[in-house]
Structures are given as C-alpha cells and as structure tokens.
Amino acid sequence: MRKIADFFLYFILLILAAWQIPWVINFIRTPDTSQVYFAIYSAAADDFICNQFDENRKLQRVGTDGRVYSEAEADSLLPCFFMRQLVADGRFPDSIQGVAVTPHGVQQTNLTIRLNPRDINGNLIELYPLMESMPKRVDLEMPDDVFRITSEGIEFIAVETNQIKEQKSRMFTEALQAKGFRFPALWVSGNPSTRKNYDEGYLLLDSNHRLFNLKRCAGRPFVHEFAIPEGITLTHAFAIEPNARQFRGLATDTGNRLYVLTTDYRLVLTGVESFQPTTDRILIIGNMFDWTVAVTDDYAIHHYALDASDYHLIRRLDRTFEEAADLPGLHFTSADDKFCYPRF
C-alpha cells in the first residue's frame, strides 16, 4: 500500500514539475523589446510608422526606412489616429488628402476591430437575443426572449417562462424559408449589446453556405441575402456595426481570404493575403481613408495597408518573431480557446 501511495505522490510531483518549471522559466525570460509589435500606415508618409524601443528602452516611432520621427511629427503623419492630441494642441488640419474634415467626422469614421480565436473556438451558448432594429425610442432594449436555430427552423423562447413562442417562431421561420434559407445554420454572428448606436441583427450562414442578414424591424422579420460570387464558399462571418455604417461586417472563405460585407449586401475581397479565424488574431485600425490590418499567427505579424474605398492593398509589412521559442511543457489552457485540459 505504501508503494502505491509513493507512486502516486511521485507521479503528481512529476506532473507539477512538467507544468510549473517550464512556465516559470518562460515567465522570467526577458523579452526583446526591440522587436516591432505595432505598426500603423500613414498616407502622408506612404509608409508604416512603427513603435520601436531604442537601446535605452525608450519608445520611438520609426519608419520602415529607419527614419525616426518625433512625437509631434508622428501625430501630424497620423492625424486620424492622433486626432484628440492634435485638437488639444490646436494643430488639427482643416483637410486631409484634399478632403475637408472635422474632429467629429474623423471620430465617427474611425474604427477598431479585434477578432480572437478564443471567441470562435469552444462551446458557444447558442441562444441569441434579437433586438428591435427600428425602436420607437433612441435607446436599444433587450427583448424578453432569445432565439435558437435548429434543423427545423428558428425558435424564440421566452426568458421568464422558458416556453417557445410558437407564432413568432413560425413567422420568422417562414420569412427565412421564403428567401431560400436552408436550416440548420452553420454560423451565427451578432452583437447582442445595447451599448451601440444601432442594431443590424445577425449574420446567418445556412447549410448551403449562403449568407443572410436577419433583423427585427417593427416587430416583423427582415431577411436579406448577400450576393456571393460563384466559386466562393464562406466559412465565417462577423457582424460589425461601425458608427458611420460604412459596412456590415467581415467574412472569410475556405481559402482563408478576407472579405468586407458592404451595406448593399455584396462581398468585396480585401488585399489581406490570408486570415484563419480559428488560429490567427486580427486587429483593424481604420479611418475614412485607409485601414491598417494586423494579422498575427504563430510566427509573424503581417501588416496590411488597405484603401478604405475598395480595400485594395497599398503596402505590406511583415515582422517575424525572433525571440527564443518557449520551453515546452505541460499546459492546461491556450490563447486559442477557452478549454481547460492537459496539453503538451
């Protein structure tokens, strides 16, 4: 009996060592702060302005050609990004790239979008609140029910009683079927929050990989299909509601190509070479003139400068990770999902 107890004790100690020793070593390693992890495109300089630390660990703003910019110069080269600072200094321009601008207009068209694999991988609670997109009052309100999509149709469930609203479920199911939607849904994306200026409902990818927009307008269902060119098979769609309503969201296909979903229900291919939502992280910093798209995978950060009018590629900057690889060991969590289980 004692030998069995000793065996289990040593086994547990071995597991703890494989888990904690690599974690401690990786934690105490000094990161190389000279590496560039953030860059944003400047149309004025026609270049990426990168954050970089000098030998004294002081933050610098450097162009890809090695030119070092002062803070004031960087502010002027990125007037949309540093709009508040320029306004505070009294240096905000009357026009940018020949277009008359105001601080309010710039603020309305600026956008920041983050997508993380942790938000996609894992078990999702497939119950969604469908808010009224044409409310009588300005403020959005949460409904008293949620919906789920089954192989037979869409079901609305009262939150307080947990009962299915048969009439409402039938009305929305028939509206989707009338537009050619095929149940069940492969993907559902929306922004179920009242902390936004408006509601555009949900993006639904049906079993035939056709993309639809579902909204509740004056209590009635609104369904509109996106025009997907032949040969494109979508895998993910992400509903986004920018303040200026420039577009409806983003989508990816089986070739890991990134598309913008326009307000007139079209797909526009972007200049981003590859984006795999289940493994890559993406950060988009945009304004009325251009977008900076940063796609991060396990080996590098790929920066793309896109034109905001048609999303074609202007410039590209790739930065590989040169720091030493982490010491392998036992892990229970990952940055790519929300599961907790042993993994080496």
C-alpha positions as CSV (number, residue, x, y, z in Angstrom):
1,M,0.0,0.0,0.0
2,R,2.8,2.4,0.8
3,K,4.5,1.7,-2.5
4,I,1.2,2.6,-4.3
5,A,0.9,5.8,-2.3
6,D,4.6,6.7,-3.1
7,F,4.0,6.0,-6.7
8,F,1.0,8.4,-6.9
9,L,3.0,11.1,-4.9
10,Y,5.9,10.9,-7.4
11,F,3.5,10.9,-10.3
12,I,1.8,14.1,-9.0
13,L,5.2,15.7,-8.4
14,L,6.2,14.8,-12.0
15,I,3.0,16.4,-13.4
16,L,3.5,19.6,-11.3
17,A,7.2,19.8,-12.4
18,A,6.3,19.4,-16.1
19,W,3.6,22.1,-15.7
20,Q,5.3,24.7,-13.4
21,I,9.0,24.6,-14.2
22,P,8.6,25.5,-18.0
23,W,6.1,28.1,-17.0
24,V,8.4,29.8,-14.5
25,I,11.4,29.7,-16.9
26,N,9.3,31.2,-19.7
27,F,7.9,33.8,-17.4
28,I,11.2,35.1,-16.1
29,R,12.8,35.4,-19.6
30,T,13.5,39.0,-20.5
31,P,11.5,39.8,-23.7
32,D,13.3,41.5,-26.6
33,T,11.6,44.9,-26.5
34,S,13.4,46.0,-29.7
35,Q,11.0,43.9,-31.7
36,V,8.2,45.7,-33.5
37,Y,4.8,44.6,-32.5
38,F,2.7,47.5,-33.6
39,A,2.7,49.5,-36.8
40,I,0.1,51.8,-38.5
41,Y,0.1,53.1,-42.0
42,S,0.5,56.8,-42.7
43,A,-0.8,58.0,-46.0
44,A,1.1,61.3,-45.6
45,A,4.4,59.4,-45.4
46,D,3.2,56.5,-47.6
47,D,4.8,54.2,-45.0
48,F,4.2,52.3,-41.8
49,I,5.0,54.2,-38.6
50,C,6.3,51.5,-36.2
51,N,6.7,51.5,-32.4
52,Q,10.2,50.5,-31.5
53,F,12.4,50.8,-28.5
54,D,16.0,52.1,-28.7
55,E,19.0,50.8,-26.7
56,N,17.8,52.8,-23.7
57,R,14.4,51.2,-23.8
58,K,12.8,54.5,-24.9
59,L,9.8,54.3,-27.2
60,Q,10.5,55.6,-30.7
61,R,8.3,56.0,-33.8
62,V,10.3,54.7,-36.8
63,G,9.5,54.3,-40.5
64,T,10.4,51.2,-42.4
65,D,13.4,53.0,-43.9
66,G,14.8,53.6,-40.4
67,R,13.8,57.3,-40.1
68,V,13.0,58.3,-36.5
69,Y,10.0,60.6,-36.1
70,S,9.4,62.9,-33.1
71,E,6.1,62.7,-31.3
72,A,4.8,65.8,-32.9
73,E,5.8,64.6,-36.4
74,A,4.1,61.2,-35.8
75,D,1.0,63.0,-34.6
76,S,0.9,65.0,-37.9
77,L,1.6,62.0,-40.0
78,L,-1.3,60.1,-38.4
79,P,-3.9,62.8,-38.0
80,C,-6.9,60.5,-37.7
81,F,-5.2,58.2,-35.2
82,F,-3.9,61.1,-33.0
83,M,-6.9,63.3,-33.6
84,R,-7.5,64.1,-29.9
85,Q,-3.9,65.1,-29.4
86,L,-3.9,67.4,-32.5
87,V,-7.1,69.0,-31.3
88,A,-5.7,69.6,-27.9
89,D,-2.5,71.2,-29.4
90,G,-4.6,73.3,-31.8
91,R,-2.9,71.6,-34.8
92,F,-5.8,69.6,-36.2
93,P,-5.9,70.2,-40.0
94,D,-8.9,71.5,-41.9
95,S,-8.4,68.9,-44.6
96,I,-6.7,65.5,-45.1
97,Q,-5.6,64.3,-48.5
98,G,-7.6,67.2,-50.0
99,V,-10.8,66.2,-48.2
100,A,-12.4,68.7,-45.7
101,V,-12.6,67.1,-42.3
102,T,-13.8,67.9,-38.8
103,P,-12.8,66.1,-35.5
104,H,-16.4,64.8,-35.2
105,G,-16.3,63.4,-38.7
106,V,-13.0,61.7,-38.1
107,Q,-14.2,60.3,-34.8
108,Q,-17.3,58.9,-36.4
109,T,-15.4,57.1,-39.2
110,N,-12.5,55.8,-37.1
111,L,-12.9,52.1,-36.2
112,T,-11.1,49.5,-34.2
113,I,-11.9,45.8,-34.7
114,R,-10.4,42.8,-32.9
115,L,-11.1,39.2,-33.6
116,N,-9.6,36.5,-31.4
117,P,-9.6,32.7,-31.8
118,R,-10.8,32.4,-28.3
119,D,-14.1,34.0,-29.3
120,I,-14.6,31.3,-32.0
121,N,-13.2,28.1,-30.7
122,G,-15.0,26.3,-27.9
123,N,-18.6,25.6,-27.0
124,L,-20.8,28.6,-27.5
125,I,-24.2,29.2,-25.9
126,E,-26.4,29.1,-29.0
127,L,-29.1,31.4,-27.6
128,Y,-29.3,34.9,-29.1
129,P,-31.4,38.0,-28.3
130,L,-32.9,39.7,-31.4
131,M,-33.4,43.4,-30.6
132,E,-35.7,45.7,-32.4
133,S,-33.7,47.4,-35.2
134,M,-36.4,50.2,-35.6
135,P,-37.1,51.1,-32.0
136,K,-39.5,53.9,-31.2
137,R,-37.1,55.3,-28.6
138,V,-33.4,56.1,-29.3
139,D,-32.0,53.6,-26.8
140,L,-31.9,50.0,-27.7
141,E,-33.6,47.5,-25.4
142,M,-33.0,43.8,-24.8
143,P,-36.0,41.6,-25.8
144,D,-37.9,39.3,-23.4
145,D,-36.9,36.3,-25.5
146,V,-34.0,34.6,-27.2
147,F,-33.8,32.5,-30.3
148,R,-32.1,29.4,-31.4
149,I,-31.8,27.8,-34.8
150,T,-32.5,24.1,-35.2
151,S,-32.6,21.8,-38.2
152,E,-36.4,22.6,-38.5
153,G,-36.3,26.4,-38.1
154,I,-35.9,29.3,-35.7
155,E,-37.4,29.1,-32.3
156,F,-38.0,32.1,-29.9
157,I,-38.0,31.2,-26.3
158,A,-39.5,33.4,-23.5
159,V,-36.8,34.0,-20.9
160,E,-39.0,34.1,-17.9
161,T,-41.2,31.1,-18.7
162,N,-38.8,29.0,-20.9
163,Q,-41.7,28.5,-23.3
164,I,-41.4,28.5,-27.1
165,K,-43.3,31.4,-28.8
166,E,-44.9,29.4,-31.5
167,Q,-46.4,32.2,-33.5
168,K,-43.3,34.3,-33.6
169,S,-41.1,31.3,-34.3
170,R,-43.3,30.3,-37.2
171,M,-43.3,33.8,-38.7
172,F,-39.5,34.2,-38.6
173,T,-39.0,30.6,-39.9
174,E,-41.3,31.2,-42.9
175,A,-39.6,34.5,-43.6
176,L,-36.2,32.8,-43.8
177,Q,-37.5,29.9,-45.9
178,A,-39.1,32.3,-48.3
179,K,-35.7,33.8,-49.0
180,G,-34.2,30.3,-49.6
181,F,-32.5,29.8,-46.2
182,R,-31.7,26.2,-45.5
183,F,-31.7,25.0,-41.9
184,P,-29.7,24.5,-39.8
185,A,-27.4,27.5,-39.6
186,L,-23.7,26.7,-39.8
187,W,-22.7,30.0,-38.3
188,V,-24.4,32.8,-36.4
189,S,-22.9,36.2,-35.6
190,G,-24.3,39.3,-34.0
191,N,-23.6,42.0,-31.4
192,P,-26.1,41.4,-28.6
193,S,-25.4,44.6,-26.7
194,T,-27.4,47.8,-26.1
195,R,-24.2,49.8,-25.9
196,K,-24.2,50.7,-29.6
197,N,-25.8,53.3,-31.8
198,Y,-27.9,51.0,-33.8
199,D,-28.7,47.3,-34.4
200,E,-28.2,45.4,-37.6
201,G,-29.4,42.0,-36.4
202,Y,-27.5,38.8,-37.2
203,L,-25.5,37.3,-40.0
204,L,-26.6,33.7,-40.7
205,L,-24.7,31.2,-42.7
206,D,-27.1,28.5,-43.8
207,S,-26.3,24.8,-44.5
208,N,-25.6,25.7,-48.2
209,H,-23.0,28.3,-47.1
210,R,-25.3,31.1,-48.3
211,L,-25.1,34.3,-46.1
212,F,-28.2,36.1,-44.8
213,N,-28.9,39.1,-42.7
214,L,-31.8,38.7,-40.2
215,K,-33.3,41.7,-38.4
216,R,-36.4,42.5,-36.5
217,C,-38.0,45.7,-37.9
218,A,-41.2,47.0,-36.2
219,G,-41.7,43.5,-34.8
220,R,-41.6,41.9,-38.2
221,P,-38.8,39.7,-39.7
222,F,-36.4,41.3,-42.2
223,V,-34.3,38.9,-44.3
224,H,-31.8,39.8,-47.0
225,E,-29.3,37.5,-48.7
226,F,-25.8,38.6,-49.6
227,A,-24.7,38.2,-53.2
228,I,-21.9,35.7,-53.1
229,P,-20.0,35.2,-56.4
230,E,-19.8,31.7,-57.8
231,G,-16.9,29.6,-56.6
232,I,-16.7,31.2,-53.1
233,T,-17.6,29.1,-50.1
234,L,-17.8,31.2,-46.9
235,T,-16.8,29.6,-43.6
236,H,-17.2,32.5,-41.1
237,A,-19.0,35.9,-41.0
238,F,-18.6,38.5,-38.3
239,A,-21.3,41.2,-37.7
240,I,-19.8,44.6,-37.1
241,E,-21.7,47.8,-36.6
242,P,-19.4,50.8,-37.2
243,N,-20.6,54.2,-36.1
244,A,-20.7,55.6,-39.7
245,R,-22.3,52.4,-41.1
246,Q,-19.6,52.0,-43.8
247,F,-20.1,48.2,-44.0
248,R,-21.9,45.4,-42.3
249,G,-19.2,43.0,-41.3
250,L,-16.3,40.7,-42.4
251,A,-16.3,37.2,-43.8
252,T,-13.7,34.5,-44.6
253,D,-13.9,31.6,-47.1
254,T,-12.3,28.2,-47.4
255,G,-9.2,29.8,-48.9
256,N,-8.7,32.0,-45.8
257,R,-9.4,35.1,-47.9
258,L,-10.9,38.1,-46.1
259,Y,-13.9,39.9,-47.4
260,V,-15.8,43.1,-46.4
261,L,-19.6,42.8,-46.3
262,T,-20.9,46.0,-47.8
263,T,-24.1,47.9,-47.0
264,D,-25.6,46.9,-50.3
265,Y,-25.1,43.2,-49.5
266,R,-22.1,42.5,-51.6
267,L,-18.7,40.8,-50.8
268,V,-15.6,42.8,-51.6
269,L,-12.3,40.9,-51.5
270,T,-9.6,42.7,-49.5
271,G,-5.8,42.8,-50.0
272,V,-5.2,40.6,-46.9
273,E,-3.4,37.5,-48.1
274,S,-4.6,35.1,-45.5
275,F,-6.6,35.1,-42.3
276,Q,-7.6,31.9,-40.5
277,P,-10.1,32.9,-37.8
278,T,-9.7,29.8,-35.7
279,T,-5.9,30.3,-35.3
280,D,-5.0,33.9,-36.2
281,R,-5.6,37.1,-34.3
282,I,-6.6,40.2,-36.3
283,L,-6.6,43.9,-35.4
284,I,-8.0,46.5,-37.7
285,I,-7.4,50.2,-37.2
286,G,-9.3,52.2,-39.8
287,N,-10.3,55.7,-40.8
288,M,-12.1,57.3,-43.7
289,F,-9.0,57.0,-45.9
290,D,-7.3,53.7,-45.1
291,W,-7.2,50.6,-42.9
292,T,-4.2,49.1,-41.1
293,V,-4.9,45.3,-40.7
294,A,-2.5,43.3,-38.5
295,V,-2.8,39.5,-38.7
296,T,-0.9,37.6,-36.1
297,D,-0.1,33.9,-36.4
298,D,2.4,31.8,-34.5
299,Y,5.4,33.0,-36.5
300,A,4.9,36.6,-37.5
301,I,2.7,39.7,-37.6
302,H,1.6,40.7,-41.1
303,H,0.6,44.3,-41.5
304,Y,-1.5,45.3,-44.5
305,A,-2.4,48.9,-45.5
306,L,-5.7,48.9,-47.4
307,D,-7.5,51.6,-49.2
308,A,-10.8,52.4,-47.3
309,S,-12.8,52.9,-50.5
310,D,-12.3,49.5,-52.2
311,Y,-9.9,47.7,-49.7
312,H,-7.1,47.0,-52.2
313,L,-3.6,46.6,-50.9
314,I,-1.5,49.7,-50.6
315,R,1.5,48.4,-48.7
316,R,2.6,45.4,-46.7
317,L,4.9,44.9,-43.8
318,D,5.9,41.5,-42.3
319,R,7.7,41.1,-38.9
320,T,8.7,37.6,-37.8
321,F,9.1,36.6,-34.2
322,E,12.8,36.2,-33.5
323,E,12.8,35.5,-29.8
324,A,13.7,32.1,-28.5
325,A,10.9,29.6,-28.5
326,D,9.2,28.8,-25.3
327,L,10.4,25.8,-23.3
328,P,8.0,23.0,-24.0
329,G,6.0,21.7,-21.1
330,L,2.6,20.7,-19.8
331,H,-0.2,23.3,-20.3
332,F,-3.9,23.3,-19.4
333,T,-5.0,26.4,-21.2
334,S,-4.4,28.1,-24.5
335,A,-4.7,31.5,-26.0
336,D,-6.7,30.0,-28.9
337,D,-9.6,28.5,-27.0
338,K,-11.4,28.5,-23.7
339,F,-11.0,24.8,-22.8
340,C,-9.0,23.5,-19.9
341,Y,-7.4,20.1,-20.4
342,P,-3.8,18.7,-20.4
343,R,-1.8,19.5,-23.5
344,F,1.9,19.3,-24.2
